[in-house]
Amino acid sequence: MSDVPSWILDDPARYPLMPPLRGWPRTRNPELLTAVVAQFQVETAERYRLRDVTGDGVSESWCNLFAADVCDALGAPIPHRMLANQLHDWLLGPDGDALGWKPCTLIAAQAFVSAGCPVLASWRNIDGRPGHIAVLVPSPKPGLHCAQAGRSNHSCRPLVWGFGKLPFKLFHHL
């Protein structure tokens, strides 16, 4: 029996979750951001486990779903039904902008995360294969850190773990 709470459903088609801990723009702080991310238990929750759900023999990853779940819980919604490449375009477009998502620099991203604001790192794969998206999280260690679902799931690792040398973009929520 897993210690993952029952509200984290293992069926990615069921949207959205109703997590017990939520944040809003007026309540943002680094401790709340850390706690909201932690409640999703990305390392162990079946919902974010790499697996083949389409039956084509290729395992799907759930970075888009994890990012959407966390952002929704932080009062900074992004679409649940978009893949990572689509989310990247959405964040850059007028809909993302209208809902408070703005591009930012590495230095600004660090300041926003330190203040508890939602920040996303996003990479659009231009060859048509899946892209990637991750949630930045506070860390006592230097540099930017992220929580992600993907080929590896983790709640706080250096950003390079998720993106390597890929040309990601950063977005913060106002």
C-alpha positions as CSV (number, residue, x, y, z in Angstrom):
1,M,0.0,0.0,0.0
2,S,1.4,3.4,-1.0
3,D,1.6,6.4,1.3
4,V,0.4,8.6,-1.6
5,P,-2.9,10.3,-0.6
6,S,-6.1,9.1,-2.3
7,W,-6.8,12.6,-3.8
8,I,-3.9,12.1,-6.1
9,L,-5.7,10.0,-8.7
10,D,-3.7,7.6,-10.8
11,D,-5.7,8.3,-13.9
12,P,-4.2,11.3,-15.8
13,A,-7.4,11.7,-17.8
14,R,-9.2,12.9,-14.7
15,Y,-8.8,16.6,-14.2
16,P,-8.3,18.6,-12.1
17,L,-7.2,17.4,-8.7
18,M,-8.6,19.0,-5.5
19,P,-5.5,19.1,-3.2
20,P,-5.9,20.1,0.4
21,L,-3.2,22.7,0.3
22,R,-3.6,25.6,-2.0
23,G,-2.1,29.0,-2.5
24,W,-3.2,32.3,-4.0
25,P,-1.3,35.4,-5.2
26,R,-1.8,37.1,-1.9
27,T,-0.5,34.2,0.2
28,R,2.6,33.4,-1.8
29,N,5.8,32.6,0.1
30,P,8.6,30.1,-0.4
31,E,7.4,27.8,2.4
32,L,4.0,27.5,0.9
33,L,5.4,27.0,-2.6
34,T,7.6,24.1,-1.3
35,A,4.6,22.6,0.6
36,V,2.2,22.8,-2.3
37,V,4.8,21.0,-4.6
38,A,5.5,18.4,-1.9
39,Q,1.9,17.4,-1.5
40,F,1.8,16.0,-5.0
41,Q,4.5,13.5,-4.2
42,V,5.8,13.5,-7.7
43,E,8.5,10.8,-7.0
44,T,5.9,8.2,-6.0
45,A,2.5,9.1,-7.2
46,E,1.1,6.8,-9.9
47,R,-0.4,9.8,-11.6
48,Y,3.0,11.0,-12.8
49,R,4.8,7.6,-13.4
50,L,6.3,7.1,-16.8
51,R,4.1,4.5,-18.6
52,D,2.5,3.6,-21.9
53,V,-1.1,4.6,-21.8
54,T,-1.7,4.7,-25.6
55,G,-0.7,1.1,-26.2
56,D,1.9,2.0,-28.8
57,G,4.8,0.6,-26.8
58,V,6.2,4.0,-26.0
59,S,6.0,5.3,-22.4
60,E,4.4,8.7,-22.0
61,S,5.7,11.2,-19.4
62,W,3.5,13.6,-17.4
63,C,5.5,16.8,-17.0
64,N,2.6,18.8,-18.4
65,L,0.1,17.3,-16.0
66,F,2.4,17.8,-13.0
67,A,3.0,21.4,-13.9
68,A,-0.7,22.0,-14.4
69,D,-1.6,20.4,-11.1
70,V,0.9,22.4,-9.2
71,C,0.1,25.7,-10.9
72,D,-3.6,25.2,-10.4
73,A,-3.0,24.6,-6.7
74,L,-1.0,27.9,-6.6
75,G,-3.8,29.9,-8.1
76,A,-1.8,30.3,-11.4
77,P,-3.6,28.1,-13.8
78,I,-2.3,26.7,-17.0
79,P,-4.3,24.4,-19.3
80,H,-4.5,20.7,-18.2
81,R,-5.2,19.2,-21.6
82,M,-2.2,20.6,-23.4
83,L,1.1,18.8,-24.1
84,A,4.4,20.4,-23.2
85,N,5.0,21.9,-26.7
86,Q,1.5,23.4,-26.7
87,L,2.0,24.8,-23.2
88,H,5.2,26.5,-24.2
89,D,3.3,28.2,-27.1
90,W,0.4,29.1,-24.8
91,L,2.8,30.7,-22.2
92,L,4.3,32.8,-25.0
93,G,0.9,33.8,-26.4
94,P,-1.8,36.2,-25.5
95,D,-3.8,33.6,-23.4
96,G,-0.9,33.0,-21.1
97,D,-0.2,36.7,-20.9
98,A,-3.8,37.5,-20.1
99,L,-3.8,35.0,-17.2
100,G,-0.7,36.5,-15.7
101,W,2.2,34.5,-17.1
102,K,5.2,36.6,-18.2
103,P,8.6,35.6,-19.6
104,C,11.5,36.3,-17.2
105,T,15.3,36.0,-17.0
106,L,17.3,33.6,-14.9
107,I,18.0,36.3,-12.3
108,A,14.4,37.4,-12.1
109,A,13.3,33.7,-11.9
110,Q,15.5,33.2,-8.8
111,A,13.9,36.3,-7.2
112,F,10.4,35.2,-8.0
113,V,11.0,31.6,-6.7
114,S,12.6,33.0,-3.5
115,A,9.4,35.1,-3.0
116,G,7.2,32.0,-3.5
117,C,5.9,32.9,-6.9
118,P,5.1,30.2,-9.5
119,V,7.9,30.0,-12.1
120,L,7.9,27.5,-15.0
121,A,10.8,26.4,-17.2
122,S,9.6,25.3,-20.6
123,W,11.3,23.9,-23.7
124,R,9.5,23.5,-27.0
125,N,10.9,20.7,-29.2
126,I,10.9,22.0,-32.7
127,D,11.1,18.5,-34.4
128,G,7.6,17.5,-33.4
129,R,8.6,15.2,-30.5
130,P,7.6,16.0,-26.9
131,G,8.9,19.1,-25.2
132,H,9.3,19.6,-21.5
133,I,8.0,21.8,-18.7
134,A,9.0,21.9,-15.0
135,V,8.1,23.9,-11.9
136,L,10.9,25.9,-10.2
137,V,11.2,25.4,-6.5
138,P,13.1,27.1,-3.6
139,S,16.3,25.4,-2.5
140,P,19.0,26.2,0.1
141,K,21.6,25.2,-2.5
142,P,22.8,27.7,-5.1
143,G,21.3,27.9,-8.5
144,L,17.8,27.2,-9.9
145,H,16.1,24.0,-8.9
146,C,13.0,22.4,-10.2
147,A,10.3,19.8,-9.5
148,Q,9.3,17.7,-12.5
149,A,7.6,14.6,-13.9
150,G,9.3,13.2,-16.9
151,R,11.9,10.5,-17.7
152,S,12.9,11.1,-14.0
153,N,10.5,12.4,-11.4
154,H,11.9,14.6,-8.6
155,S,10.8,17.4,-6.2
156,C,14.0,19.4,-6.0
157,R,17.0,19.0,-8.3
158,P,19.1,21.4,-10.2
159,L,17.4,22.7,-13.3
160,V,20.0,21.1,-15.5
161,W,18.7,17.7,-14.4
162,G,15.5,18.4,-16.3
163,F,16.8,20.4,-19.3
164,G,20.5,19.8,-19.7
165,K,21.7,22.2,-22.4
166,L,18.2,22.6,-24.0
167,P,17.3,26.2,-24.7
168,F,14.4,26.5,-22.2
169,K,12.5,29.7,-21.4
170,L,11.3,30.9,-18.0
171,F,7.9,32.2,-17.1
172,H,6.6,33.7,-13.8
173,H,3.1,34.3,-12.7
174,L,2.1,37.7,-11.4
